[in-house]
Amino acid sequence: MPTTKNSEIEKFSGYLLTERGLSKNTVMAYRRDLDKLYAFLEKKKIKISGLTYPLFTSFLMEMRRTLSAASCARTMAAISTFLKFQLQEGVLKEHPLPDLESPRLEKNLPEVLSAKEVEALLSASDDSPAGIRDRAILELLYATGMRVSELAGLKTEDVNLDENILRVKGKGNKERLIPFGEPAAQSVRKYLDVVRPFQGRQPVPSLFLSRQKKPLSRQSVWKVIRKAALTAGLSKNIYPHILRHSFATHLLEAGAGIRIVQELLGHQSLATTQIYTHLDRSRLKEIHTKYHPRP
């Protein structure tokens, strides 16, 4: 059980970092919360799939003896999010606490890169095989606004370089088509022509592979972004989805409709996409002051 526990918590941590954009401190706090839950269940000799509301209440009461109300709320958020993740990954067949309400995850407005900073990030990779691959990864992330996990799951057949469009399988296995520009297409072509490794006679289905000729994980893609940011000398807080958020913000700033951006990002709710309309309030105020007759 400990091996399985550690493996599942490790995957969950990667998800929180790459998909949810949570800080390392928050992720570490969530990990500690889950360690406490597993320790509690191990004493009872119960697997997490056997968690019930009475057991969960008993666990929270035990936590309440040493934790503040705020810390208990965070523990609930950690467990609720973890159970949903386990369900999404197919580890759990059904939710053991289906009606559990979770406090919202701590989430600030995401910081984004300027067009100039994006250019510096994209230009940071060298002409080595790994550099050519990394440039293709970065170009595609910015050109499409894909999630890091979606890019990691791309197959070669998902990318149509004749029409510059790709097929992405997003949350809930929902597919969507996303166009991309010629710079990204050129980078992917170069990667496929010069670098793309093969195993045996048949090509590996995944588009982006590691040096060991294995599909890249979410964490590996995150490392590519972080390495490029360091090379480019970017001083901003760089996080896994920074190119996704920059993609959405730059489209809206250029006049794209919010529903188009929603479709490209694969958001089910328009409310999720609307976060990007609040990112550059200073710019909006500047425009209002400059052009409104009664500023």
C-alpha positions as CSV (number, residue, x, y, z in Angstrom):
1,M,0.0,0.0,0.0
2,P,2.8,2.5,0.8
3,T,4.2,2.2,-2.8
4,T,0.8,2.7,-4.3
5,K,0.1,5.6,-2.0
6,N,3.4,7.3,-2.8
7,S,2.9,6.8,-6.5
8,E,-0.6,8.2,-6.5
9,I,0.3,11.2,-4.4
10,E,3.2,11.9,-6.7
11,K,0.9,11.9,-9.8
12,F,-1.5,14.1,-7.9
13,S,1.2,16.6,-7.0
14,G,2.3,16.8,-10.6
15,Y,-1.3,17.4,-11.6
16,L,-1.6,20.3,-9.0
17,L,1.6,21.9,-10.3
18,T,1.0,21.5,-14.0
19,E,-2.8,21.6,-14.4
20,R,-3.9,23.7,-11.5
21,G,-0.9,26.0,-11.3
22,L,-0.7,25.8,-7.5
23,S,2.4,27.0,-5.6
24,K,4.9,24.4,-4.4
25,N,4.0,25.4,-0.8
26,T,0.3,24.7,-1.3
27,V,1.1,21.3,-3.1
28,M,3.4,20.3,-0.2
29,A,0.6,21.2,2.3
30,Y,-1.9,19.0,0.3
31,R,0.6,16.2,0.3
32,R,0.9,16.3,4.1
33,D,-2.9,16.3,4.3
34,L,-3.1,13.2,2.2
35,D,-0.3,11.5,4.1
36,K,-2.4,12.0,7.3
37,L,-5.5,10.6,5.6
38,Y,-3.6,7.5,4.4
39,A,-2.0,7.0,7.9
40,F,-5.5,7.2,9.4
41,L,-6.9,4.6,6.9
42,E,-3.9,2.3,7.3
43,K,-4.7,2.1,11.1
44,K,-8.2,1.1,10.2
45,K,-6.9,-1.3,7.5
46,I,-9.1,0.3,4.9
47,K,-8.2,1.4,1.4
48,I,-9.1,4.8,0.1
49,S,-11.9,3.3,-2.0
50,G,-13.5,2.1,1.2
51,L,-13.7,5.7,2.7
52,T,-17.2,6.5,4.0
53,Y,-18.8,9.6,5.5
54,P,-18.6,8.3,9.1
55,L,-14.9,7.5,8.6
56,F,-14.2,10.9,7.0
57,T,-16.0,12.7,9.8
58,S,-14.0,10.7,12.3
59,F,-10.8,11.7,10.5
60,L,-11.7,15.4,10.4
61,M,-12.5,15.3,14.1
62,E,-9.1,13.8,14.8
63,M,-7.5,16.6,12.6
64,R,-9.5,19.3,14.4
65,R,-7.7,18.5,17.6
66,T,-4.4,19.9,16.3
67,L,-5.4,22.0,13.2
68,S,-7.1,25.3,12.9
69,A,-10.5,25.7,11.0
70,A,-8.6,27.1,8.0
71,S,-6.2,24.1,7.9
72,C,-9.2,21.7,8.2
73,A,-10.8,23.4,5.3
74,R,-7.6,23.0,3.3
75,T,-7.5,19.3,4.2
76,M,-11.1,18.9,2.9
77,A,-10.1,20.7,-0.3
78,A,-7.0,18.4,-0.7
79,I,-9.0,15.2,-0.2
80,S,-11.9,16.2,-2.4
81,T,-9.6,17.2,-5.2
82,F,-7.6,14.1,-4.8
83,L,-10.6,11.8,-5.0
84,K,-11.8,13.6,-8.1
85,F,-8.4,13.1,-9.6
86,Q,-8.4,9.4,-8.7
87,L,-11.7,9.1,-10.4
88,Q,-10.6,11.0,-13.5
89,E,-7.4,8.8,-13.7
90,G,-9.5,5.6,-13.4
91,V,-7.9,4.6,-10.1
92,L,-11.3,4.8,-8.4
93,K,-14.3,3.2,-10.1
94,E,-16.7,5.4,-8.2
95,H,-16.5,8.4,-5.8
96,P,-16.5,7.1,-2.2
97,L,-17.9,10.5,-1.0
98,P,-20.0,11.7,-4.0
99,D,-21.7,14.6,-2.2
100,L,-18.5,16.0,-0.6
101,E,-18.3,19.7,-1.0
102,S,-14.9,21.2,-1.3
103,P,-13.7,24.7,-0.5
104,R,-12.3,26.3,-3.6
105,L,-8.7,25.8,-4.4
106,E,-6.4,28.7,-3.6
107,K,-6.0,30.4,-7.0
108,N,-4.7,33.8,-7.9
109,L,-5.1,35.6,-11.2
110,P,-2.3,34.0,-13.4
111,E,0.6,36.1,-14.4
112,V,1.3,36.2,-18.1
113,L,4.2,36.9,-20.4
114,S,4.4,39.8,-22.8
115,A,4.8,39.1,-26.5
116,K,8.5,40.1,-26.1
117,E,8.9,37.7,-23.2
118,V,7.2,34.9,-25.2
119,E,9.6,35.5,-28.1
120,A,12.6,35.2,-25.7
121,L,11.2,32.0,-24.2
122,L,10.6,30.4,-27.7
123,S,14.1,31.4,-28.8
124,A,15.9,30.0,-25.8
125,S,16.4,26.5,-27.2
126,D,19.5,25.5,-29.1
127,D,20.0,23.4,-32.2
128,S,20.8,20.2,-30.4
129,P,18.3,17.3,-30.8
130,A,16.8,18.1,-27.4
131,G,16.7,21.8,-28.2
132,I,14.9,21.2,-31.5
133,R,12.3,19.1,-29.6
134,D,11.9,21.7,-26.9
135,R,11.4,24.5,-29.4
136,A,8.6,22.5,-31.0
137,I,7.0,21.9,-27.6
138,L,7.1,25.6,-26.7
139,E,5.9,26.8,-30.1
140,L,2.9,24.4,-30.0
141,L,2.0,25.3,-26.4
142,Y,1.9,29.0,-27.2
143,A,0.3,28.6,-30.7
144,T,-2.6,26.5,-29.4
145,G,-3.1,27.3,-25.7
146,M,-3.1,23.5,-25.0
147,R,-2.8,22.3,-21.4
148,V,0.5,20.7,-20.6
149,S,-1.2,17.4,-20.1
150,E,-2.8,17.6,-23.5
151,L,0.5,18.2,-25.2
152,A,2.0,15.3,-23.3
153,G,-0.8,13.1,-24.7
154,L,-0.5,14.2,-28.3
155,K,0.1,11.5,-30.9
156,T,1.8,12.0,-34.2
157,E,-1.4,11.3,-36.0
158,D,-3.2,14.1,-34.1
159,V,-1.1,16.8,-35.9
160,N,-2.0,17.7,-39.5
161,L,0.9,19.7,-40.9
162,D,-0.9,20.1,-44.3
163,E,-3.7,22.2,-42.8
164,N,-1.9,23.3,-39.6
165,I,-4.5,22.0,-37.3
166,L,-4.4,19.4,-34.5
167,R,-6.8,17.3,-32.5
168,V,-6.6,17.4,-28.7
169,K,-8.3,15.2,-26.2
170,G,-9.1,17.4,-23.2
171,K,-10.8,16.9,-19.9
172,G,-13.6,14.3,-19.9
173,N,-12.1,12.8,-23.1
174,K,-13.7,15.6,-25.1
175,E,-12.0,16.3,-28.4
176,R,-11.5,19.6,-30.0
177,L,-9.6,20.9,-33.1
178,I,-7.1,23.8,-32.7
179,P,-5.4,25.6,-35.5
180,F,-1.8,26.8,-35.2
181,G,0.5,29.1,-37.2
182,E,3.4,28.5,-39.5
183,P,6.2,29.1,-37.0
184,A,4.9,26.2,-34.8
185,A,4.4,24.1,-38.0
186,Q,8.0,24.7,-39.0
187,S,9.3,23.7,-35.6
188,V,7.3,20.5,-35.5
189,R,8.4,19.6,-39.1
190,K,12.0,20.1,-38.1
191,Y,11.5,18.0,-35.0
192,L,9.9,15.2,-37.0
193,D,12.5,15.3,-39.8
194,V,15.6,15.7,-37.7
195,V,15.0,14.3,-34.2
196,R,11.9,12.2,-33.9
197,P,13.2,8.8,-32.6
198,F,11.7,5.4,-33.5
199,Q,11.5,2.2,-31.6
200,G,12.0,-0.9,-33.7
201,R,10.2,-0.8,-37.0
202,Q,7.1,1.0,-35.8
203,P,7.1,4.6,-34.7
204,V,6.0,5.3,-31.1
205,P,2.5,6.8,-31.2
206,S,3.3,9.7,-28.9
207,L,4.5,12.8,-30.7
208,F,7.1,14.0,-28.2
209,L,9.5,11.5,-26.7
210,S,12.3,11.6,-24.2
211,R,15.9,10.6,-24.8
212,Q,14.9,7.1,-23.7
213,K,12.3,7.1,-26.5
214,K,9.4,7.1,-24.0
215,P,6.4,9.5,-24.1
216,L,7.0,12.7,-22.2
217,S,5.2,13.2,-18.9
218,R,3.6,16.4,-17.7
219,Q,6.5,16.9,-15.4
220,S,9.0,16.6,-18.3
221,V,7.1,19.2,-20.3
222,W,7.2,21.5,-17.2
223,K,10.9,21.0,-17.0
224,V,11.3,22.1,-20.6
225,I,9.4,25.3,-19.9
226,R,11.4,26.0,-16.8
227,K,14.7,25.4,-18.5
228,A,13.8,27.7,-21.4
229,A,12.8,30.4,-18.9
230,L,16.1,30.2,-17.1
231,T,18.0,30.3,-20.4
232,A,16.0,33.3,-21.5
233,G,16.6,35.1,-18.2
234,L,13.0,35.7,-17.5
235,S,12.4,37.1,-14.0
236,K,8.7,36.5,-13.8
237,N,7.2,33.6,-11.8
238,I,7.2,30.8,-14.4
239,Y,4.6,28.1,-14.0
240,P,3.5,25.2,-16.2
241,H,0.5,26.9,-17.8
242,I,2.1,30.3,-18.4
243,L,2.0,29.9,-22.2
244,R,-1.6,28.8,-22.1
245,H,-2.6,31.9,-20.1
246,S,-0.4,34.1,-22.3
247,F,-2.1,32.6,-25.4
248,A,-5.6,33.4,-24.1
249,T,-4.7,36.9,-22.9
250,H,-2.9,37.9,-26.1
251,L,-5.9,36.7,-28.2
252,L,-8.3,38.7,-26.1
253,E,-6.1,41.8,-26.2
254,A,-6.0,41.5,-30.0
255,G,-9.8,41.6,-30.2
256,A,-10.7,37.9,-30.3
257,G,-14.2,37.1,-29.0
258,I,-14.3,35.4,-25.6
259,R,-16.4,32.5,-26.8
260,I,-13.8,31.7,-29.5
261,V,-11.1,31.7,-26.8
262,Q,-13.3,29.5,-24.6
263,E,-13.6,27.0,-27.5
264,L,-9.9,27.0,-28.2
265,L,-9.0,26.5,-24.5
266,G,-11.6,23.7,-24.1
267,H,-13.4,25.4,-21.2
268,Q,-16.8,24.0,-20.4
269,S,-17.9,27.2,-18.7
270,L,-17.5,30.7,-20.0
271,A,-16.9,31.8,-16.4
272,T,-13.6,30.0,-16.4
273,T,-12.4,31.9,-19.5
274,Q,-13.5,35.2,-18.1
275,I,-10.6,35.2,-15.7
276,Y,-8.5,36.5,-18.6
277,T,-10.6,39.6,-19.0
278,H,-9.4,40.7,-15.5
279,L,-5.7,40.2,-16.1
280,D,-4.8,43.6,-17.5
281,R,-6.9,46.1,-15.6
282,S,-4.3,48.8,-15.9
283,R,-4.3,48.6,-19.7
284,L,-8.1,48.8,-19.8
285,K,-8.0,51.9,-17.5
286,E,-5.4,53.4,-19.8
287,I,-7.6,52.9,-22.9
288,H,-10.6,54.2,-21.1
289,T,-8.8,57.4,-19.9
290,K,-7.4,58.0,-23.4
291,Y,-10.5,57.5,-25.5
292,H,-13.6,58.0,-23.3
293,P,-15.1,61.5,-23.5
294,R,-15.6,61.6,-19.7
295,P,-12.6,59.8,-18.3
